[in-house]
Amino acid sequence: MAGVYGSGVLGTWERQAFAISTAAQIRKAQETDGVFMFGDSIALQDARSLAKQLTLVGINIAANNWAGRPSTPAVDALNTWAQDYGLPHRILMSVGSNDIFTPPAVAAQIERTMQIVGEDRTVFWVNIQAARTLYGPAVQVADQRNSAWINLQLAEAQRRHDNLRIIQWAEHLAAKPERLQLYLRDGLHPSIPRGQNARNALIVKALKSG
């Protein structure tokens, strides 16, 4: 279970659940300068509620969410959409949790994202908090260490790219100790509705400002 970095080994994510917007939905989000979202299981769980909240403030969203997916194939999907449809000026990246198994891979994917998006668009990237309660203390410690490692790479990239904005989910959870238990149902995925509402509120606020 431990793997090289203590969190275990990434499973076969291609066999897990996914939800990808139709071509019509993608074009609508692009043409109305809405949001393209690329995410993992957290995004898959929370996207429908997020889309409803964004619709209320006049923002259309198209999503490409896949449970278990790490950053590299998510950025591949971003690149495909950029070539096939063009991009709106806001890109939401809700990935990174599945990179706890290989944290050093993230920095290159952040850079790929910024190159694909270019300087005239804004990338909103939700940072991560993982300490999966399904596993024992050693794995939870490794999860937390690897989460911090990934978040550090995001913070370092933000210093290089003015158009990269970090949505600080990890800091929001850490601000009050009880939030970890209230807002996460398994040490990773947001609880419903409390955690989901809290995380989506941070995302909506950020996207409205961008």
Residue pairs with C-beta under 8 A, 6 or more apart in sequence:
1 8
1 9
1 135
1 139
2 8
2 138
2 139
2 142
3 9
3 101
4 102
5 100
5 101
5 102
5 103
5 142
5 146
6 138
6 139
6 141
6 142
6 143
6 145
6 146
7 100
7 101
7 130
7 139
7 142
7 143
7 146
8 101
8 135
8 139
9 101
10 68
10 70
10 98
10 101
10 102
11 68
12 68
13 66
13 67
13 68
13 69
13 70
13 73
13 98
16 41
16 66
16 67
16 68
16 69
17 41
17 44
17 66
17 67
18 44
18 65
18 66
18 67
18 69
19 44
19 47
19 63
19 65
19 66
20 63
20 64
20 65
20 66
21 29
21 62
21 63
21 64
25 62
26 36
26 62
26 81
26 85
27 85
28 34
28 60
28 62
29 35
29 36
29 60
29 61
29 62
29 88
30 36
30 62
30 85
30 86
30 87
30 88
32 60
32 88
33 88
33 89
33 90
34 54
34 59
34 60
34 61
34 62
34 88
34 90
35 54
35 59
35 60
35 61
35 62
35 88
35 90
35 91
35 92
35 207
36 61
36 62
36 63
36 64
36 78
36 81
36 87
36 88
36 90
36 91
36 92
37 43
37 47
37 50
37 61
37 62
37 63
37 64
37 65
37 91
37 92
37 94
38 63
38 64
38 65
38 74
38 75
38 77
38 78
38 91
38 92
38 93
38 94
38 95
39 47
39 63
39 64
39 65
39 66
39 74
39 92
39 93
39 94
39 95
40 65
40 66
40 67
40 68
40 69
40 70
40 74
40 94
40 95
40 96
40 97
40 98
41 65
41 67
41 68
41 97
41 189
42 94
42 97
42 188
42 189
42 190
42 199
43 63
43 65
43 94
43 95
44 65
44 66
44 67
45 189
45 190
45 192
45 196
46 190
46 196
46 199
46 200
47 61
47 63
47 65
49 193
49 196
49 197
49 200
50 61
50 200
50 203
50 204
51 61
51 63
53 200
53 201
53 204
54 60
54 61
54 204
54 207
57 204
57 208
59 207
59 208
61 92
64 74
64 77
64 78
64 81
65 94
66 73
66 74
68 98
69 95
69 98
70 95
70 98
70 99
70 101
70 102
70 105
71 93
71 95
71 96
71 98
71 99
71 105
71 106
71 109
71 110
72 105
72 109
74 93
74 95
74 109
75 109
75 112
75 113
75 116
78 91
78 93
78 113
78 116
78 117
79 112
79 116
81 87
82 116
82 117
87 116
87 117
87 121
88 121
89 120
89 121
89 122
89 210
90 121
90 122
90 124
90 207
90 210
91 113
91 117
91 121
91 122
91 123
91 124
92 124
92 125
92 126
92 203
92 207
93 113
93 123
93 124
93 125
93 126
94 126
94 203
96 106
96 125
96 126
96 127
96 128
96 150
96 154
97 128
97 130
97 147
97 188
99 105
99 106
99 146
99 150
100 128
100 130
100 142
100 143
100 146
100 147
100 150
101 146
103 146
103 149
103 150
103 153
104 149
106 150
106 153
106 154
107 153
107 156
107 157
110 125
110 153
110 154
110 157
110 164
111 157
113 123
113 125
114 123
114 157
114 161
114 163
114 164
117 123
117 163
119 163
120 163
121 163
122 163
122 164
122 165
122 210
123 161
123 163
123 164
123 165
124 165
124 167
124 203
124 206
124 207
124 210
125 154
125 164
125 165
125 166
125 167
126 166
126 167
126 169
126 199
126 202
126 203
127 150
127 151
127 154
127 166
127 167
127 168
127 169
127 170
127 171
128 147
128 150
128 151
128 169
128 170
129 144
129 147
129 169
129 170
129 173
129 174
129 180
129 184
129 188
130 143
130 144
130 146
130 147
130 187
130 188
131 140
131 141
131 143
131 144
131 147
131 180
131 187
131 188
132 139
132 140
132 143
132 186
132 187
132 188
133 140
133 186
133 187
134 186
134 187
135 143
140 187
143 187
143 188
147 170
151 170
154 164
154 166
155 166
157 164
158 164
158 165
158 166
165 206
165 210
167 202
167 203
167 206
168 202
169 199
169 202
172 179
172 198
172 199
172 202
173 179
173 180
173 183
173 184
174 180
179 198
180 187
182 191
182 194
182 195
183 190
183 191
183 194
183 195
183 198
183 199
184 190
184 191
184 195
185 191
185 192
185 195
189 195
190 196
190 198
190 199
